[in-house]
Amino acid sequence: MSSSAAEAMARLQAVMAAVAGNNNANAAAAAAASVVASMAAASSSASTTTTNPASSTTTSRRSSSTTTEDDGKKKSNQNEEEEDDEEDITYTPYKPAKLNYGKPHPDKVVENSTLSAVTPPDITYNVVMPASIIYEGKLSNSQLEAIVYGCQRHMVDLPKPKIVTTENEAPEAAKMAAAAGKVKSEQKKKKGLQVKHDAKPQADSPALSPCPPSGAGTDSVATKMEPPSYRAGFLLGDGAGMGKGRTLAGFVVENIARGRNKHVWVSVSSDLYEDAKRDLSDLGMETYAEQNCFNLGKLPYGSLSSTSAKGKGKGKKAKGKKGKKRKNDEINGDPYAEGVMFSTYSTLVAKKTASNTRLEQLIQWCGGDKPEEFDGLIMFDECHKAKTVELDAQGNPTKKSTQTAKAVVELQNRLPRARVVYCSATSVSEPKNLGFMSRLGLWGYGTEHPMGFSQFLKGIKRLGTGAME
């Protein structure tokens, strides 16, 4: 009982005593005071014995519970952080922003809300593939968008430095040679000839003429070779369910319609060779897929030119379905004159001898004696297989790189005009895995990271997640 209740009881007893008679009022008051004291003491004792045990029990329970929870939190701390990260990621329904044709993708498509805030570039490329592919929905608008942006990107060349060619190298070197008595007075007066990378000087230009042999009686001329122009590449990073294989087949159809007859398709397994043929067939290329798709790993080593087809080399004639002669054989006797050469990453690094490799065979098939003129597709499906690469200051793979990564980089370097498509849903899980994607134009001359991939990597790490997105 509370003290206020005890006081009320005392007043009641006092009133009752007063009513009983004035003679007993003092005794009643004394009795009331005694009752109040006893009730207050009882209330205090009850409060102590009732509240403290409850408080003690609660505190003890909390301590035990806290100890158990702390142990559990230590074990599940990482999982909780991952769940928090997942809760922070939001997705937005996706549809092409600038492409206004094609049927919607059969499945729902979403993208990261952060990326949805970025406006894609305007479309300037016009497709020339058969209209039935678009109107019959063989390629969805999302797949068509990737093809359009990829082909549009292939129309761009990566920046390269302007080459300045001067007679007798730098003026400082000429002065030093003159001081040593090795340069005639006439040579000192000559001015250097500067040639830009886009200029077309005559063949007899002294700056481009080969150096004459020593003792020929003419002035020696130093010539600097112009680096090749590398075509920009495209990264297809769609997630699972988007039909990236069908999209790659769409790239092939579009480039065939443009008159480009040789293309390279690299993937992780020989089983995907049949999938590639199926995707081409689904786009109305059944005959082409059957007669013009080759599995490099199943072909003999050596040249794949027409000489091997005629029996002058080590190659064998290729035949189509049921052993019938293919159209290429009837036209020019070359069974591999055009088509899609499929290769796995394992095949890409295979070799018979040190000089007889699959990589050299593939490059020879693409460009022959002029690989720098090959302008077909090189599609790296599941390109994350080449992610283990470390580049030096010149952009060449070091010894720490895998053989697959080295082959992928060399294939791109040897075919500078090729139309490169990187394809993987997990290609950029780590910035360091981007080293083989030199055609993206994210580093090198003319970019924000002119010193190369290492500078790009440092910049991305410094700027954090926002820069990676």
C-alpha positions in Angstrom: 0.0 0.0 0.0 1.3 3.5 -0.8 1.8 6.3 1.8 -1.1 8.3 0.4 -3.4 5.3 1.0 -2.1 5.0 4.6 -2.8 8.7 5.3 -6.3 8.4 3.9 -6.9 5.4 6.2 -5.6 7.3 9.2 -8.0 10.2 8.6 -10.9 7.8 8.3 -10.1 6.2 11.6 -9.7 9.6 13.2 -13.1 10.7 12.0 -14.6 7.5 13.3 -13.0 8.1 16.7 -14.4 11.6 16.8 -17.8 10.4 16.0 -17.6 7.9 18.8 -17.0 10.6 21.3 -14.8 13.5 22.3 -13.4 11.6 25.3 -11.8 9.0 23.1 -10.7 11.3 20.3 -7.1 11.6 21.6 -6.8 7.9 21.9 -8.3 7.4 18.4 -5.8 9.9 17.0 -2.9 8.1 18.7 -4.2 4.9 17.4 -4.5 6.4 13.9 -1.0 7.6 14.0 0.2 4.2 15.1 -1.7 2.7 12.2 -0.2 5.1 9.8 3.3 4.4 11.0 2.8 0.7 10.8 1.2 0.9 7.4 4.0 3.1 6.0 6.5 0.7 7.4 4.7 -2.2 5.8 4.4 -0.4 2.5 8.1 0.4 2.5 9.0 -3.2 3.3 6.6 -4.5 0.7 8.1 -2.1 -1.8 11.6 -3.3 -1.1 10.8 -7.0 -1.2 8.6 -6.7 -4.2 10.5 -4.3 -6.5 14.1 -5.3 -5.9 13.7 -9.0 -6.7 11.9 -8.1 -9.9 14.6 -5.7 -10.8 17.3 -8.2 -10.0 15.7 -10.8 -12.1 15.3 -8.5 -15.0 18.9 -7.4 -14.8 20.1 -11.0 -14.6 18.0 -12.0 -17.5 19.3 -9.1 -19.6 22.8 -10.0 -18.8 22.3 -13.6 -19.9 20.4 -12.6 -22.9 23.1 -10.0 -23.8 25.9 -12.5 -23.6 24.1 -14.9 -25.8 23.1 -12.2 -28.3 26.7 -10.9 -28.5 27.9 -14.3 -29.4 25.3 -14.6 -32.0 26.0 -11.2 -33.4 29.7 -11.9 -33.7 28.9 -15.0 -35.8 26.3 -13.3 -38.0 27.8 -9.9 -38.3 29.0 -10.4 -41.8 25.7 -11.8 -42.9 23.9 -8.8 -41.4 26.2 -6.4 -43.3 25.5 -8.2 -46.5 21.8 -8.0 -45.9 22.1 -4.3 -45.2 23.9 -3.9 -48.5 21.2 -5.8 -50.4 18.6 -3.7 -48.8 20.4 -0.5 -50.0 20.4 -1.7 -53.6 17.2 -0.8 -55.4 16.2 -1.7 -58.9 14.1 0.1 -61.6 12.1 -1.5 -64.4 14.1 -1.0 -67.6 13.2 -0.3 -71.2 15.3 1.2 -74.0 15.4 5.0 -73.6 16.4 6.0 -77.2 15.4 2.9 -79.3 11.9 3.2 -80.5 11.4 -0.1 -82.3 11.4 -3.8 -81.5 9.2 -5.9 -79.3 9.6 -5.9 -75.5 11.8 -8.6 -73.9 9.8 -11.6 -72.9 11.0 -11.4 -69.3 10.9 -8.5 -67.0 14.1 -6.4 -67.1 15.4 -4.2 -64.3 18.6 -2.2 -63.7 20.3 -0.7 -60.8 18.6 2.6 -59.8 21.9 4.4 -59.7 22.6 3.4 -63.3 19.1 4.3 -64.4 19.9 8.0 -63.6 22.5 8.0 -66.4 21.1 9.0 -69.8 22.4 6.8 -72.6 23.9 8.4 -75.7 21.8 9.2 -78.8 21.5 6.6 -81.4 23.0 7.4 -84.8 23.4 3.9 -86.2 20.9 2.3 -88.5 20.6 -1.5 -88.6 20.4 -3.3 -92.0 19.6 -6.8 -90.8 16.5 -8.5 -92.2 13.4 -6.6 -91.0 11.7 -9.9 -90.2 14.1 -10.4 -87.2 12.8 -7.1 -85.7 9.1 -7.4 -86.5 8.7 -11.1 -85.6 10.4 -10.4 -82.3 13.4 -12.8 -82.9 15.4 -10.1 -81.1 13.8 -8.0 -78.3 14.2 -4.3 -78.1 16.7 -4.7 -75.3 18.8 -7.1 -77.4 18.5 -4.8 -80.4 19.6 -1.8 -78.3 22.8 -3.7 -77.3 23.5 -4.4 -81.0 22.9 -0.9 -82.1 25.1 0.7 -79.4 27.8 -1.9 -80.1 27.9 -1.3 -83.8 27.8 2.4 -83.2 30.8 2.1 -80.9 32.6 0.1 -83.6 32.5 3.1 -85.8 34.9 5.0 -83.5 38.7 4.7 -83.4 40.5 5.0 -80.1 42.7 8.2 -79.9 46.4 7.8 -80.7 49.3 10.3 -80.5 50.3 12.3 -83.6 53.7 11.1 -84.9 56.3 13.7 -85.7 59.0 12.5 -88.0 62.1 14.5 -88.3 65.3 14.1 -90.3 68.2 13.0 -88.3 66.1 12.6 -85.2 65.9 15.5 -82.7 67.7 18.8 -83.3 69.6 18.3 -80.0 71.1 15.0 -81.3 72.0 16.7 -84.6 73.9 19.4 -82.7 75.8 16.9 -80.7 76.7 14.9 -83.8 77.8 18.1 -85.5 80.0 19.0 -82.6 81.7 15.6 -83.0 82.3 16.3 -86.7 79.8 13.7 -87.9 77.3 15.9 -89.6 78.0 18.1 -92.5 77.2 21.8 -92.5 74.5 21.3 -95.1 72.6 18.9 -92.8 72.6 21.5 -90.0 70.5 23.8 -92.1 67.8 21.3 -93.0 64.5 21.6 -91.3 62.6 18.7 -89.9 59.6 17.4 -91.8 56.6 16.9 -89.6 53.9 14.4 -90.6 50.6 14.1 -88.8 49.0 10.7 -88.3 46.2 11.6 -90.7 48.4 13.0 -93.4 49.0 11.1 -96.7 52.5 12.1 -97.9 53.8 10.9 -101.2 55.8 7.7 -101.4 58.9 9.5 -102.4 58.8 11.8 -99.3 62.3 11.8 -97.8 60.9 11.4 -94.3 59.1 8.1 -95.2 61.8 6.6 -97.5 63.8 3.8 -96.1 67.3 4.5 -94.7 69.9 3.9 -97.4 72.7 1.5 -96.6 75.8 2.9 -95.0 78.3 4.3 -97.4 75.8 5.0 -100.1 76.8 8.6 -100.3 73.4 10.0 -99.3 72.3 11.7 -96.1 70.8 9.2 -93.6 67.1 9.7 -92.7 65.5 8.5 -89.6 61.9 7.2 -89.9 59.4 6.6 -87.1 56.6 4.1 -87.9 53.1 5.2 -87.2 51.2 3.1 -84.6 48.0 1.3 -85.9 44.6 2.7 -85.3 42.7 0.5 -82.9 38.9 0.3 -83.3 36.9 0.9 -80.1 35.2 -2.1 -78.5 31.9 -2.8 -76.7 31.1 -4.5 -73.4 27.8 -6.5 -73.2 27.3 -7.0 -69.5 23.6 -8.1 -69.4 22.7 -10.4 -66.6 21.3 -14.0 -66.7 18.1 -14.4 -68.7 18.8 -11.6 -71.2 19.8 -14.0 -74.0 23.4 -12.8 -74.5 24.1 -15.7 -76.9 21.2 -14.5 -79.1 22.5 -11.0 -78.9 25.9 -12.1 -80.1 24.3 -14.0 -83.0 22.5 -10.7 -83.8 25.9 -9.0 -84.0 27.0 -11.6 -86.6 23.8 -11.2 -88.7 24.2 -7.4 -88.7 27.8 -7.6 -89.8 27.1 -10.2 -92.5 24.4 -7.8 -93.8 27.2 -5.2 -94.0 29.3 -7.4 -96.1 31.8 -8.6 -93.5 32.3 -12.3 -94.0 34.7 -13.6 -91.4 34.0 -13.5 -87.6 35.5 -15.1 -84.5 33.4 -16.4 -81.6 35.3 -17.4 -78.4 33.6 -19.1 -75.5 34.3 -21.4 -72.6 33.2 -24.8 -73.8 32.9 -26.8 -77.1 29.3 -27.5 -76.1 28.5 -23.8 -76.7 29.5 -24.3 -80.4 26.1 -26.0 -80.9 24.4 -23.2 -78.9 26.0 -20.6 -81.2 24.7 -22.5 -84.3 21.3 -22.7 -82.7 21.1 -19.0 -82.0 22.1 -18.2 -85.6 19.4 -20.6 -86.8 16.8 -18.9 -84.7 17.6 -15.7 -86.5 16.9 -17.3 -89.9 20.4 -18.4 -90.7 19.9 -22.2 -90.7 21.9 -22.9 -93.8 24.7 -20.5 -92.9 25.0 -22.0 -89.4 25.3 -25.5 -90.8 27.7 -24.7 -93.6 29.7 -21.7 -92.4 30.3 -22.3 -88.7 33.6 -24.0 -87.8 35.0 -25.4 -84.6 38.7 -24.5 -84.6 39.5 -27.2 -82.1 38.2 -29.8 -84.5 40.2 -28.6 -87.5 43.8 -29.8 -88.3 46.7 -27.5 -87.6 48.1 -25.5 -90.4 46.8 -23.0 -92.9 43.1 -22.8 -93.5 43.5 -21.1 -96.9 42.5 -22.4 -100.3 45.8 -24.1 -100.8 45.1 -26.5 -98.0 41.6 -27.1 -99.3 43.1 -28.3 -102.6 45.3 -30.8 -101.0 48.5 -28.8 -101.2 48.7 -28.3 -97.5 47.9 -30.2 -94.4 44.3 -29.1 -94.2 41.2 -31.1 -95.2 38.2 -30.1 -97.2 35.3 -29.1 -95.0 31.9 -30.5 -95.9 28.4 -29.6 -94.9 25.5 -31.7 -93.7 25.6 -35.3 -94.8 29.0 -34.9 -96.4 27.8 -32.6 -99.2 30.1 -30.0 -100.7 29.6 -26.6 -99.3 28.8 -23.4 -101.3 32.3 -22.0 -100.7 33.9 -25.0 -102.4 31.8 -24.5 -105.5 32.5 -20.8 -105.7 36.3 -20.5 -105.1 37.5 -23.8 -103.9 38.1 -22.4 -100.4 36.0 -24.1 -97.7 36.9 -21.5 -95.1 36.6 -18.3 -97.3 33.8 -17.0 -95.0 32.0 -17.9 -91.9 32.2 -17.9 -88.1 35.2 -19.5 -86.5 34.3 -20.8 -83.0 37.0 -21.4 -80.5 37.2 -22.1 -76.8 39.7 -20.3 -74.6 41.5 -23.6 -74.1 41.9 -24.0 -77.9 43.1 -20.4 -78.2 46.3 -21.3 -76.2 46.8 -24.8 -77.7 49.8 -25.5 -79.9 51.3 -28.4 -81.8 54.8 -26.9 -81.9 56.3 -23.6 -80.7 55.6 -22.1 -84.1 52.4 -24.0 -85.0 49.8 -22.6 -82.6 46.0 -22.2 -82.8 46.4 -18.5 -82.1 48.6 -18.0 -85.2 46.3 -20.2 -87.2 43.3 -18.1 -86.2 45.1 -14.8 -87.0 46.2 -16.1 -90.4 42.6 -17.1 -91.1 41.3 -13.7 -90.2 43.7 -11.5 -92.1 46.2 -13.7 -94.1 49.2 -11.6 -94.9 47.4 -8.4 -93.8 45.9 -9.0 -90.4 45.8 -5.3 -89.7 43.0 -5.0 -92.4 40.7 -7.6 -90.8 37.5 -5.8 -89.8 35.2 -8.6 -88.7 33.9 -9.4 -85.2 35.9 -10.9 -82.4 33.4 -11.8 -79.7 34.7 -12.9 -76.3 31.8 -14.7 -74.7 32.2 -15.3 -70.9 35.2 -13.0 -71.2 35.9 -13.1 -67.4 38.0 -16.2 -68.3 40.8 -13.7 -69.2 40.5 -11.6 -66.1 43.8 -12.8 -64.5 46.1 -10.3 -66.3 48.8 -8.0 -65.2 50.0 -5.3 -67.6 53.3 -3.5 -67.8 53.8 0.2 -68.6 53.4 -0.5 -72.3 50.2 -2.4 -71.8 51.7 -5.9 -72.4 50.9 -8.8 -70.2 53.6 -9.8 -67.7 54.6 -13.2 -66.6 52.0 -13.1 -63.8 49.2 -13.2 -66.4 47.6 -16.5 -67.4 48.2 -17.9 -70.9 44.5 -17.3 -71.7 44.8 -13.6 -70.8 48.0 -13.3 -72.9 46.3 -14.9 -75.9 43.2 -12.6 -75.6 45.4 -9.5 -75.4 47.6 -10.6 -78.3 44.6 -11.4 -80.5 43.3 -7.9 -80.0 46.8 -6.3 -80.6 47.4 -8.3 -83.8 44.0 -7.4 -85.3 43.7 -3.7 -84.6 40.7 -3.1 -86.9 38.6 -6.0 -85.6 35.2 -5.2 -84.0 35.6 -6.5 -80.5 32.7 -7.4 -78.2 33.3 -8.4 -74.6 30.4 -10.4 -73.1 30.0 -11.4 -69.5 27.6 -10.9 -66.6 30.5 -10.8 -64.1 33.2 -9.0 -66.1 33.6 -6.1 -63.8 33.2 -7.7 -60.4 36.7 -6.3 -59.6 38.3 -3.3 -61.3 41.6 -5.2 -61.7 39.8 -7.7 -63.9 39.4 -5.1 -66.7 43.0 -5.2 -67.8 42.4 -7.2 -71.0 39.6 -4.9 -72.2 41.9 -2.4 -73.8 39.3 -1.6 -76.5 37.0 0.1 -74.1 39.1 3.2 -74.2 39.1 3.8 -70.5 42.8 4.3 -70.2 45.7 5.2 -72.5 46.4 8.2 -74.8 43.6 10.7 -75.0 41.8 9.5 -71.8 41.8 10.7 -68.2 44.4 8.0 -67.5 47.0 8.4 -70.2 49.7 6.5 -68.2 47.9 3.2 -68.7 45.9 0.7 -66.8 47.7 1.0 -63.5 46.8 4.7 -63.4 43.2 3.9 -64.2 43.1 1.3 -61.5 44.4 3.7 -58.9 41.9 6.3 -59.9 39.0 3.9 -59.6 40.1 2.7 -56.1 40.5 6.3 -54.9 37.0 7.3 -56.1 35.2 4.2 -54.8 32.0 2.5 -55.7 30.5 5.5 -57.5 33.3 5.6 -60.0 33.0 1.8 -60.7 29.3 2.2 -61.4 
